[in-house]
Amino acid sequence: MVFNAVADFLEAKTDPRTRGWFMVDSLGLLATVLFVYVYFCSVAGPRWMKDRKPFDLKRPMLVYNALQVFMSAVLVYEGLQGGWLQGYNFSCQDVDYSDNPIALRMARAVWLYYICKLTELLDTVAMVLRKKTRQVSPLHLWHHTLMPITSYIGVRFLPGGHGTLLGVINSFVHVIMYSYYLLSGLGPEYQKYLWWKKYLTLLQLVQFTILSTHSAYGLFFGTCSYPKFILTLLVVNQVNFIIQFGRFYIRTYQSEKKQKQQKAA
């Protein structure tokens, strides 16, 4: 009875425009995908690879990273043309649930962003298959699991409005991030061009700071009807990422700097 009540509530709140779109109607399917992802990457995958040689995924990863650069660039463009360069209010923006062509363009962009977050789960799968499990940190798993969930909420209930700035900025960051992965995968001769690796984490911290500020402004000063509960979740989520990625940056790069200074002395 409780399950049916929850299902009826979710169905009533679903945007009819996105009903029937791939991976939108079934929350259970998304939950299954994420459960399999977490279990494989944290338990089954490392156990299966224990006595096996790492897979050579150089060529598949080059194609994958190139596609991610392309799709991220498309998402930036569509997000801008679907709202943020078409009159969206940066202080607080409602969701346009009409069949206006621009509103539908934004809805499709939100769906595409959601699908891209699902494809990014392959990042971690590749790490496991290449036996680079040290990179599969709790922060990495948390981040890659949470993004499909938040984007699912967006495409099913809020495919537009204030929260879509997250997708635009995040996709811009991913253009740069996957470009780095693409270049690094071309071979050692390109390493000299990748001196800016540590700035990727700084760029992510800037991203989270902008998005938390944007969401907080809409929460406390916005006059639109964008759900305050969602804005609160966005603020909490972005602040959490600032803390976690900040710790990672300090632990990884500041400690390296101290070690170099000690060796020089």
Contacts in CASP RR format, 6 or more apart in sequence:
PFRMAT RR
TARGET T0000
AUTHOR 0000-0000-0000
METHOD contacts of the structure
MODEL  1
MVFNAVADFLEAKTDPRTRGWFMVDSLGLLATVLFVYVYFCSVAGPRWMK
DRKPFDLKRPMLVYNALQVFMSAVLVYEGLQGGWLQGYNFSCQDVDYSDN
PIALRMARAVWLYYICKLTELLDTVAMVLRKKTRQVSPLHLWHHTLMPIT
SYIGVRFLPGGHGTLLGVINSFVHVIMYSYYLLSGLGPEYQKYLWWKKYL
TLLQLVQFTILSTHSAYGLFFGTCSYPKFILTLLVVNQVNFIIQFGRFYI
RTYQSEKKQKQQKAA
10 27 0 8 1.000
10 156 0 8 1.000
13 157 0 8 1.000
14 25 0 8 1.000
14 156 0 8 1.000
14 157 0 8 1.000
15 97 0 8 1.000
15 107 0 8 1.000
15 156 0 8 1.000
15 157 0 8 1.000
15 158 0 8 1.000
15 159 0 8 1.000
17 97 0 8 1.000
17 99 0 8 1.000
17 104 0 8 1.000
17 107 0 8 1.000
17 159 0 8 1.000
18 24 0 8 1.000
18 107 0 8 1.000
18 111 0 8 1.000
18 155 0 8 1.000
18 156 0 8 1.000
18 159 0 8 1.000
19 25 0 8 1.000
21 111 0 8 1.000
21 155 0 8 1.000
22 111 0 8 1.000
22 115 0 8 1.000
23 29 0 8 1.000
23 30 0 8 1.000
23 114 0 8 1.000
23 115 0 8 1.000
23 118 0 8 1.000
23 152 0 8 1.000
24 111 0 8 1.000
24 114 0 8 1.000
24 152 0 8 1.000
24 155 0 8 1.000
24 156 0 8 1.000
27 152 0 8 1.000
30 148 0 8 1.000
30 149 0 8 1.000
30 152 0 8 1.000
33 118 0 8 1.000
33 121 0 8 1.000
33 148 0 8 1.000
34 145 0 8 1.000
34 148 0 8 1.000
34 149 0 8 1.000
37 121 0 8 1.000
37 124 0 8 1.000
37 125 0 8 1.000
37 144 0 8 1.000
37 145 0 8 1.000
38 141 0 8 1.000
38 145 0 8 1.000
40 125 0 8 1.000
40 128 0 8 1.000
41 124 0 8 1.000
41 125 0 8 1.000
41 127 0 8 1.000
41 128 0 8 1.000
41 136 0 8 1.000
41 141 0 8 1.000
42 136 0 8 1.000
42 141 0 8 1.000
45 128 0 8 1.000
46 128 0 8 1.000
46 133 0 8 1.000
49 128 0 8 1.000
49 129 0 8 1.000
49 131 0 8 1.000
49 133 0 8 1.000
54 129 0 8 1.000
54 130 0 8 1.000
54 131 0 8 1.000
54 132 0 8 1.000
55 129 0 8 1.000
55 130 0 8 1.000
57 126 0 8 1.000
57 129 0 8 1.000
57 130 0 8 1.000
58 185 0 8 1.000
60 126 0 8 1.000
61 126 0 8 1.000
61 181 0 8 1.000
61 185 0 8 1.000
62 182 0 8 1.000
62 185 0 8 1.000
62 186 0 8 1.000
64 122 0 8 1.000
64 126 0 8 1.000
65 178 0 8 1.000
65 179 0 8 1.000
65 181 0 8 1.000
65 182 0 8 1.000
65 185 0 8 1.000
66 182 0 8 1.000
68 116 0 8 1.000
68 119 0 8 1.000
68 120 0 8 1.000
68 174 0 8 1.000
68 178 0 8 1.000
68 181 0 8 1.000
69 174 0 8 1.000
69 175 0 8 1.000
69 178 0 8 1.000
69 179 0 8 1.000
69 182 0 8 1.000
71 112 0 8 1.000
71 116 0 8 1.000
71 119 0 8 1.000
72 116 0 8 1.000
72 171 0 8 1.000
72 172 0 8 1.000
72 174 0 8 1.000
72 175 0 8 1.000
72 178 0 8 1.000
73 171 0 8 1.000
73 175 0 8 1.000
74 112 0 8 1.000
75 109 0 8 1.000
75 112 0 8 1.000
75 113 0 8 1.000
75 116 0 8 1.000
75 167 0 8 1.000
75 168 0 8 1.000
75 171 0 8 1.000
76 168 0 8 1.000
76 171 0 8 1.000
76 172 0 8 1.000
76 175 0 8 1.000
78 105 0 8 1.000
78 106 0 8 1.000
78 108 0 8 1.000
78 109 0 8 1.000
78 112 0 8 1.000
79 105 0 8 1.000
79 106 0 8 1.000
79 109 0 8 1.000
79 164 0 8 1.000
79 167 0 8 1.000
79 168 0 8 1.000
80 168 0 8 1.000
81 102 0 8 1.000
81 105 0 8 1.000
82 102 0 8 1.000
82 103 0 8 1.000
82 105 0 8 1.000
82 106 0 8 1.000
82 109 0 8 1.000
83 102 0 8 1.000
83 105 0 8 1.000
83 106 0 8 1.000
83 164 0 8 1.000
84 90 0 8 1.000
84 164 0 8 1.000
84 165 0 8 1.000
84 168 0 8 1.000
86 102 0 8 1.000
88 161 0 8 1.000
89 224 0 8 1.000
90 165 0 8 1.000
90 214 0 8 1.000
91 217 0 8 1.000
91 218 0 8 1.000
91 221 0 8 1.000
91 222 0 8 1.000
91 223 0 8 1.000
92 162 0 8 1.000
92 217 0 8 1.000
92 218 0 8 1.000
92 221 0 8 1.000
92 222 0 8 1.000
92 223 0 8 1.000
92 224 0 8 1.000
92 226 0 8 1.000
93 160 0 8 1.000
93 161 0 8 1.000
93 162 0 8 1.000
93 163 0 8 1.000
93 224 0 8 1.000
93 226 0 8 1.000
94 161 0 8 1.000
94 162 0 8 1.000
94 224 0 8 1.000
94 225 0 8 1.000
94 226 0 8 1.000
95 158 0 8 1.000
95 159 0 8 1.000
95 160 0 8 1.000
95 161 0 8 1.000
95 226 0 8 1.000
96 102 0 8 1.000
96 103 0 8 1.000
96 106 0 8 1.000
96 160 0 8 1.000
96 161 0 8 1.000
97 103 0 8 1.000
103 160 0 8 1.000
106 159 0 8 1.000
106 160 0 8 1.000
106 161 0 8 1.000
106 164 0 8 1.000
107 155 0 8 1.000
107 159 0 8 1.000
107 160 0 8 1.000
109 164 0 8 1.000
110 151 0 8 1.000
110 154 0 8 1.000
110 155 0 8 1.000
110 159 0 8 1.000
110 160 0 8 1.000
110 164 0 8 1.000
111 155 0 8 1.000
111 159 0 8 1.000
113 151 0 8 1.000
113 155 0 8 1.000
113 167 0 8 1.000
113 171 0 8 1.000
114 148 0 8 1.000
114 151 0 8 1.000
114 152 0 8 1.000
114 154 0 8 1.000
114 155 0 8 1.000
116 171 0 8 1.000
117 147 0 8 1.000
117 148 0 8 1.000
117 151 0 8 1.000
118 148 0 8 1.000
120 144 0 8 1.000
120 147 0 8 1.000
121 144 0 8 1.000
121 148 0 8 1.000
123 144 0 8 1.000
124 136 0 8 1.000
124 140 0 8 1.000
124 141 0 8 1.000
124 144 0 8 1.000
127 133 0 8 1.000
127 135 0 8 1.000
127 136 0 8 1.000
128 136 0 8 1.000
139 244 0 8 1.000
139 245 0 8 1.000
139 248 0 8 1.000
142 244 0 8 1.000
143 241 0 8 1.000
146 237 0 8 1.000
150 233 0 8 1.000
150 237 0 8 1.000
153 230 0 8 1.000
154 160 0 8 1.000
154 163 0 8 1.000
158 226 0 8 1.000
158 227 0 8 1.000
158 230 0 8 1.000
161 226 0 8 1.000
162 214 0 8 1.000
162 215 0 8 1.000
162 218 0 8 1.000
162 224 0 8 1.000
162 226 0 8 1.000
162 231 0 8 1.000
163 215 0 8 1.000
163 226 0 8 1.000
163 230 0 8 1.000
163 234 0 8 1.000
165 211 0 8 1.000
165 214 0 8 1.000
166 211 0 8 1.000
166 234 0 8 1.000
169 207 0 8 1.000
169 210 0 8 1.000
169 211 0 8 1.000
170 207 0 8 1.000
170 211 0 8 1.000
173 203 0 8 1.000
173 204 0 8 1.000
173 207 0 8 1.000
176 200 0 8 1.000
176 203 0 8 1.000
177 200 0 8 1.000
177 203 0 8 1.000
180 194 0 8 1.000
180 196 0 8 1.000
180 197 0 8 1.000
180 200 0 8 1.000
183 190 0 8 1.000
183 193 0 8 1.000
183 194 0 8 1.000
184 190 0 8 1.000
184 191 0 8 1.000
184 194 0 8 1.000
198 249 0 8 1.000
198 252 0 8 1.000
198 253 0 8 1.000
201 245 0 8 1.000
201 246 0 8 1.000
201 248 0 8 1.000
201 249 0 8 1.000
201 252 0 8 1.000
201 253 0 8 1.000
202 249 0 8 1.000
204 241 0 8 1.000
204 245 0 8 1.000
205 242 0 8 1.000
205 245 0 8 1.000
205 246 0 8 1.000
205 249 0 8 1.000
208 238 0 8 1.000
208 239 0 8 1.000
208 241 0 8 1.000
208 242 0 8 1.000
208 245 0 8 1.000
209 238 0 8 1.000
209 242 0 8 1.000
211 234 0 8 1.000
211 238 0 8 1.000
212 234 0 8 1.000
212 235 0 8 1.000
212 238 0 8 1.000
212 239 0 8 1.000
212 242 0 8 1.000
215 231 0 8 1.000
215 234 0 8 1.000
215 235 0 8 1.000
215 238 0 8 1.000
216 231 0 8 1.000
216 235 0 8 1.000
218 224 0 8 1.000
218 226 0 8 1.000
218 231 0 8 1.000
219 228 0 8 1.000
219 231 0 8 1.000
219 232 0 8 1.000
219 235 0 8 1.000
END
